[in-house]
Amino acid sequence: RVLTSQGSGTDPSWEAASTGAFTFVSISTASASATVDVQSLAAGYDYLFAWDGIVPSTNAVTLFVRFEEASAFQADAADYGWGLSVQSVAATDASDSEIELNGGSTNYLWATGATAGGDVSLMLLNPGGTQTYKKVHWHGGYWGVQGTPTPVETAGVGAYLSNTNAVTGIRYLYSSGNISAGRLAVYRRQRS
């Protein structure tokens, strides 16, 4: 629900959110989790996934994303392509088994520890569509292993390249070890 103006001299009122507004769907809390999966993505919506305080259990790792299609998370060697900028250093891979949210330089791998971790928001547009590859866009910050740890910024785009079928889920995992902690909030907005 949103607070809507009724014009000058009239009190605002609460109304149902129109299309275009994101609404809360769920929260998942990671605790020594090998993966965090969000499944049953509905057709007709765009999704926003927002990590708060995601921390790896293993030092010097990369955060991965994979899609679920036909009730299986896809991880073949050429399923995905991605491009990103980490601390203004560009990296790309046009044929990979996952989308890497901080791939590229070993200087910018995730650090572990109670005060490490980061926050990452990822947008998935039209996962139920069948006309184009499924793409994600992300932006975030985390503590990297370079130095004592160093704050690192990442932004990029990735796509599932095997086909244009609908995807019904998304999976987060690190390149090694578990997701030690973090909260993943899921929001969605109606497309029309």
PyMOL commands that set and color helices and strands:
alter all, ss='L'
color gray80, all
select helices_A, chain A and resi 106-108
alter helices_A, ss='H'
color red, helices_A
select strands_A, chain A and resi 2-4+13-15+23-33+36-38+45-56+63-69+72-73+80-86+89-96+99-100+118-124+134-144+150-160+169-174+179-190
alter strands_A, ss='S'
color yellow, strands_A
deselect
rebuild
show_as cartoon
